[in-house]
Amino acid sequence: GHLARPLFARRTRRMYDDDGRWWSDSPDEAEAISVPGLPRSIHIKEDLRFGTGGRVWNTARALVGHLAEHPALISEKRRIIELGSGTGLIGIACGMLLSAHTGVDGPRVAVTDMESVMPFLRENIESNGVAGAVEAAPLLWGTDVSDFGAPVDAVLMADVAYTDAYAELAATLASLCGPETLVLHCYATRKKDVGQLFFDEIKRLGFTTEALDLPSFVIGWPDGWANGITLYQHRAPPSL
């Protein structure tokens, strides 16, 4: 039989591949991303003016798939932070999966990135009707996180470890976490595995790391799309 068209097929103008080379085109309109377990598709507008942060990466799709397969992980959480949100896909998915009955006033999910990305993030949040549950907030790694109410209940991140600011990212993660904080991190190994510096740094800070199974819907991806992708859970030490 013929292969079904991928649920996340894109209309594009120019995009990067996983090694940073241009491979096709950026979208002229929002992409509808369907993930089994979500109540509806997520519509994401990508924008290459924000570089690699302006597109949806397969690590983000995989992490959303894990949350959709295991919604109880986050449905009752009161404060969830996404680091290096880019398009906001993961945080928007969280907003769709949250229980409405936790007694929390205002948004329970904060998608964070640089100040310049905020209008882009807010546009994607509003277009998906989750502004009541999800807010966009600037957060520069290595700076004060007291406004986020640490320790938070969950920290989510995908494709963020490839940075010279790995020590600042690790310090921010440590500042946000308590021993009960759920930390999920989807990561793709690439040719120059600079992300290993981040893993070394959080180990030095006392975090432990465990690899989890990828969500089942990833199995249906075209050959090569899931290459090198691993989903990790990091656990903070009893005291930081």
N, C-alpha and C positions, 0 to 999 in steps of 0.2 A: 504494500500500500504506500501511498505518498505520505511524506512527513507533513504534519500540520505546521502552519505558519507560526513562528514563536509568538507568544502572547505579548512579548515586549519588543516586537519589531519596531524600528524607528524610521521616521522620515527625517533625513539628515542633509546637512550642508558640508561641514567638515568636523571631524572628531579625531581624538587621540586613540591610539591603541595602548595596550598595557605597558609598552616600553616608551611611551611618550611621542611616538611618531604619528603624524597625521594619517588618518586612514579613510575618513569619509566626511560627511557634511553635518553641520549643526542643524538642529530642527527648526523649522519655521513656525511650528506650533507645539503646544504641549503634547507630551507623549503619555498615553494611557498605559499604566503598568498594572497588570493583573497578577495577583499572588494568591494561590489557594489559601483560604482561611480568612482573608480580609473581607469585610462586608461589601466593599466596592473597589473599583479601580482607583489608583492614585494618578492624578494628572500632574506631571512634572514638566515645567519649561526649563530646558537647559540653556546655558548662556556661556559661550567660550570667552567672553570678556573676563570671566573669573578663573580662567585657566582650567587646571584639572579639577578644581572645586566646582566648576560650572556644569559638569556632566554627571550622569548616573553611572556608577561603576558596578560591576557584577558582585563585588564584595557587599555592597549595600543591599542589593537584591537578595543575596543569600542570607544576610542578617534579618531582613524583613521576613523572609520565608521561615526562619527559625522562630521568630516572635509569633507569626501567624499560626504555626504548628503548636506552639506552647503559650497561648495567650495568658494563662494563669501566672506566668513569670512576671508580667507587668500590670495585669488588669487592675490590681488593687494598690499599686504603688502610688505614693502621694507626691513624690518629686523625682523626676527622671531628667537627666541631662544627656544630650548628645554633643560630643566634642567634634569639631571640624565638620560641621553638618553639610556644607556645600549646598546641594539642592534642597535639603530638608527631608528627603525621602523617608529615612528611618524614623525621625520624630513624628512625621505626619502619620505614618503607619501606627505608631504608638497611640496617637490621638484617636485613631479609629478603634483601637482595641481596649481602651480604658473602660473600666466599669464606671457608671455614672453615680455610684453610691458610696463615696468615701468621705464625705463631709468636708471636702476641700473646696474653698472658694477660689476661683480664678484658675488659670492654666496650671496643669501639673507636669507638662513637658516643656523643657527649654531647649531649643535648637540653637547652638552657639557657633560662632565663627567670627571673622574679622568684621569690624564696623562697616567696611565697604560692601559687604555681602548682605547686610540686613535688608535692604529693599527687595533684593532678589528672593531671599528666604521668605519674607512676608508675603510676597506675591504668590508663591507656591502654597503657603499655608492657607491664605484666604481663598484661593481657587479650589481648594479641597474641602472647604467648609468646616475646618477644625480650629478656627481661631479661638474658640472658647476653651479648648483643651491644650493648645500648643502656642507658645510664644517664641519669638526670635530675640536673642540677647547677645550683644557682643561680648566675647571673652578672648583675651589675648593670653596664650599659654604662659605660665610663669608669673602671672599677676594675681592679685587678691580675688578670692572666690567667695568672700563672706556674703555677698548679695544672693548667692544661690542656696543658702541654707544648709551648708554641709554639716554633718554627712548626709548625702542624698541617698535615695533608695536604690537608684540604678544609674549607671553610666554606660552609654552605648557609643560605639565608634567603629568606623570602617575606613580602610585605606588612609589612615592618618599617620602611620609610623614612619613614613619615608620623608624625614625632615631633619635638617640640621638642628632644629629646636627640640630634639628628642628628650633632652634633659628637662626642658621647660614643660613639655607635654607630660612627662612622667611625674613631675612635681605637681602639676595641676590635677592629675588623676589622684595622686596621693592626698592632696588637700580636700578633694571632694568626697573621699571614701571613708567609711567606717568598716569594721569587720563584717557587718551584715549587708553592705552594699553589693548589689549584683552588678558585675562588670562584664559586658559582652563585647568582644573585639573581633571583627572579621578582617582577615589579613590575607594578602596574596604575595607569595614569594616571587620576586622578579630577579632579573639577571644580576643586578647590583643590589644585594640584599642589605641595603643600608638600614632597613627596619630592625635588624638584629640589635642595633645599638639601643633602641627603645626597650626591647625585651631584657637586655642586660641591665639596663638602668632600673627598671621596675623590680627585677630580682634583687638588685642591690638594696632597694628600699624595703624589701621584705615581702613583696607580693609572691604568691604562688600562681602557677598557670597550668590549665588543663585544656586539652583539645576536646571539642565536642563533635558530635556527628553533624554533618551538613544536612539541611532540610531535604526531604525526599523529592521536592519538585526540581531541585538542581539536577537530579539524575536525568531529567528530560531535556536538559540544555544541549545545544549543538556541540559537537566534539570540540574540545579545547576551551570552551567558555569557562569551565570551572577549574582549569589547570592552576595548580599552586594555591588555591583558596583553602584556608583553614579558619574555622571558627573557634575562638578561644574564650574561656572564662578565666578572668584574673580575680584573685582573692587577696584583699588587703590583710596585713598582719593585725593581730589583736590591738596593737597600738602603733601609731605612726608619729 
